[in-house]
């Protein structure tokens, strides 16, 4: 089914931190994902995972049960969709740090978005989360540990004291925590490779990144959701990562949830252009230079934000983007196949947005515990 696509793995991102689908809905949509050309899922559980013990308070009211997680994995297997679970371990920790029991582990007291990397309890917390997720995903080959958009890193009291020491920097602090998390994953499950979003790595000096030990532990996911993606810049960034010692890289596009924090319907043309340019990035390098591509579908920009496009509203965009990846373009035949599989007479493309933010805005006001 892969045809001419340079991406041998094509993962649909299920962001469950807002309007999470019922298992019965997933049983109906997984066959469609497969028919459209997907062969994997990145499942960002957040508070929908059935944490146990001291972590039980992280569960949402309607969190999946362990039996439902097993059913989701069974349904994915029936449809030949490889599952990669995602656990946030540094930034985007609002669903954990909003609780009074864990508020003392915030990097900056008023903001529950970032974990304090100096506390031993912080690593113990994310380690316990990782262990429980891996236990319910015995066949996982990868585990995504997030590590994106670590706002306010270095601004906490402990970090400020640490940064006063010679040769210390926020980059070194980030890499240290990332290395500790990845080491925990590989100690607990040597067969599992951690993935990380790459935005905290992009601007680090090559020598610092190469000497950190991180390239031997994780595979970065280069993400960019813009319609005017800088193809040459992405190729140069890939070359930088290879020089630093990362053996494999991934790409991440978007089919919804990346063009505005409260948008209702995805601008399909915008997302198609983004995927065309990711094909150009992949095509500029040797075959299989990228392990795969993750088509992200964000439900919220963060745990406290309003909902953006819901999954059902994003399915036409997802269908078009997957078909474009398979065929190397979106011609009349690809459009007709999408319309046939979705049972619609005409795929409404929508005009593109003028300017699409590629990441959520920085929080500007304290949030209560």
N, C-alpha and C positions, 0 to 999 in steps of 0.2 A: 504493500500500500504506500510505502514511502516515496515511490516514484523518483522525481528529480530533486526532492528536498534534501538540503544538506543537514537537516536536523533529524537524526535517527530517533530521538526521543522528543515527544511533543506532549507536554503536561498541561492539563487544565487546572488552574488554581481555584480551590474552593475555600473562600474566606468565610469562616463561620462566626465572625464577631459581629454579626448583624443579620437578622432574618435568616437563620440557618435552616436549610431544607429538612424536611422529614425524611426518614429512611425510605418510605414508600415513594417519595418523589425521586430520590436518587436511583431507585430501582428502575424507574422509567427513563431517566435521562442518561444513565451510563451507557446503554446501548446506542443512544444517539451520539454521544461523545465519540464512541468507537467508530460508528459509521461515518462520522465527519472527518476522521483521521487522527484523533487523539490516541495515544497509547500509554498514558500515565496521568496521575493525579498528584497535585501538591495540596495536602489537606492541612489548613491552618486552623487548628481546633480552638485555640484560645480558651474561653470558659465553657466550651461545649464538651470538653473531655471529662470523663468520669474519674476525676482525681479522688484518691482515698486517703485515709488517715488525717494527719495534720493539714494536708492540702485540700481536704474535702470542701472547705469554704470557698475555693476558687470556682467551683461548679456554678454554672448558671442554673436557674430554676428548672429549665427544660433541657438540661445537658443530656447527651446520649448516655445510655447505659453501656456497661462492658459488652453485653450481648449485642447491642446495636452496633458498636464498633466492629465486632466480629462479623456481623451481617454486612456492614459496609465493605469490609475487606473481601468478604465472599462475593458480593455483587461485582466488585471491581475485578476480581479474578476471573469471574465468568465472562467478563467483557474485555479481558486481556489488557487491563489498565493497571500499570504498576503504581503502587501507592508510596509516596514519600510524605511522612508526617512533618509538620513544622511546629517547633516550640520556640517562642521568643525567650531569649536568655540575657538580654542586655538593655536594649531600647524597646519601646512599645510594651512596657511591662505594667501598664495601667490596670489590667484586669487582676494582677497580683498585688501590686503596691497600693491600690486603693483601700485594701483591707487594713484595719488597725493593727492586726497581728503582724503585718509585714511592713508597715509604714516606716519603721526605723531603718529599713534597708534602702531607702531612697537616696539617690545621689544628692539631690537638693530637696530639703524638707517639704516645701509646698507642692512639689510637682511629682506625681506618681509615675512618670513616664520612663525614668532611667534608674537602673539598679546601681547601688554603690559597689564598685568592684574591689574596694579595700577590705570589706567585711568577709571573714571566713564563712559566716552564715549565708552570705549571698550565693557563694558557689555551692554550698550545701543545699540551698533552696532550689536552684535551677538543676542541680544534679538529681535531686529527688523527682522533679518534674520529668526530666529526661528518662529516668529509670522507669517510671510508671508508663510513659508513652511507649517506650521500646518494648516493655513487657507485653503490651497489647498489639504490637506489630512485630511478631517474631520473624517474619520473612523480609523485613525492610533491608534494603541495601544502602540507602541514604537516609539521613536525618537532617532536616534543615533547622539550624539553630538561630536564624534571624540575624541579629547583630547589626541591623540597619538603623539609621537615623537616631543615633544615641545622643539626644539633645541634652545640653547642660553638662556633658562630660567634662570633668576637670573643675567644675564650679562648686562642688561640695567642699565642706571644711576639710575633710580628710584628704581630698584630692589636692586642694590648695597647698596644704602642708607638704604633700609628697612632691608636688611640682616645684617647690622651692629648692629641692635637692638638685645638684648639678647633673646634667645629662638626662633628666627626666622630662617627659613631654606627654601631651594627651595622646599622641600616636602610640607611644610606648605603652601607655596605660591601657589603651584599647586592645592592642595586640596581646598584652599579657592576659587580659580576661578572656579574649577569644581563644588563646592557646590553652588556657585552663579548662574551658568548656569543651573544646574539641578533644583534649586529652582524656577528659572524663568519659566522653562518648566512646572513644576507642579502647579505653580500659574496660568499660562495661561490655562492649560489643565490638570486638576487633574487626568484624566483618562489615561494620557500618561506617560509611564515610560521611562526615559532616559537610553540609553546604552552608554558605553564608552569603547574604546580600553584599555587594562589593562597595557600596558608597563610602564606607568608613576606611577603605583601603586605597581608594583612587589617588589621593593626593599625598600619600606617604612617600618619603624618599625610598628609592630602590634599595639602597644598602640597608636601611632599617628594616624594610619588609623582608628582604632576603635572609637577614640574620636572625629574624624573630622566631623561626621554627614553625610559624603558621603555615607557610606554603606546603610543608610536608604533611600537614594534618587536615586541611580543608580544601574544598573546591569552591571558588568564588562564582557567584551568579551576577553577571553584568546586566544591570537593568537600565532601561531607558524607554519611556513611553511616548516620547515626542514624535510628532509627525515629521519634524525636520531634524531627525536624528543625525548626528555628526558621524557619518560612516568612517571617514578617515581617522577621526579622533578615537573611535571605538577600536579600530584596527591597531592603532598605536598603543592603546591601553592593554589590549590582549598581548601584544609583544612585550610590554613591560611586565605583565604578570608571568609570562613564560620565562623571561630573564630572571625573575625573582625565585623561580623554582616551582610554581604551581603546575602540576602535571596535566590537569584537565580544567576546562572552563565551561560555563553555561551562559546562556542568554535568557533575558526575561523581557517580554513585551507586555502588552495589555489588550484585553478585548472589552473591558469596561472598567469603570471606577477610577479612571486616571485623568479625567478632563474637567473635573470640578467636584467639590465636596458634597454637593446636593443635586447633582444631575440625575434626571429620571430615565433618559434613553441614551444609549451610546451613539456618538457620531461615527458611523461605520467607516466612512471614507478616511477619517483621521486614523483609525486603527489599522486600516488596510495599508495606508502609506507607511506607517510605522513598521509593519511587517515586511513590506517591500524592501525597506532600508536594512532591516535585520538580515534579509536574504543576501543583500549586497555585502554586508559585513562578513557573513559566513562564506560567501563565494570568493572573497578576496584572499582567503587563507586555504591551506591544503584541506582536502576532504577530511571530515570528522575532526576538524580543529575545535569545534564546539560539541560538547557531550549531548546537548539538547537545548530546547527552548521551553520556558515556562510562560504560558499565556495567563497573566495575572488578571484576576477579576475582583477588585476590591469592593467590599461591602460598606466599609467606613474608612475614613482617613485615620482614625484612631478609635479607641474604645469608647470615648465620650462623644464622638461626632455624630451628626445626623447621617442617615443612610444615603448612599448614592444609588446608582442603578442596581436593581435587584437581579438575581440570576436569571429568572425567566425573561426579563426585558433584555438581557445581554446575550441570549442564545443566538439570535440572528447574527450579531457581530462576531461571536465566537465561531459560528459556522463558516462565515465568510473568511475569517482569518485563517482557520485551519485549512480550508480548501486552497487559499492562496499559498500557504506554506507547502502543500502537497504538489501543486501544479506550477509553482514558480511565478504565478500571476493570477489575476482575477478576471478571466475573460468570460464570454457568454456561456461557455460550457460549464465553467465553475459556478457561475451565478445560477444557471439552470439546475445544477445538482443540488445546490443549497435550497433553492425553492422547492424542489421535489422532496428532499428529505424533511423539510420543515412543513410541507403541506400548505405553502402559501403561493399566491399567484404572482406576486411581485415583491422583491426585496427592496424595502425602502432604505436608501443609502444615507439620507440626511446630509445637510451641508456641514462642512467641518467647522469646529470651533476656531475662533481667532487665536486664542492663546490658551494653552493647556498646562496647568501646573503639573510638574512631574513628581512632586512630593508634597505631603501635607504641610501646612504652615506650622511654624514654631509656636508652641503654646505661649500665651501672653499673660495669663492670669492664673493665680494659684487655684488649685482644686482642693476641696475639703476632703478629709479622710472619710 
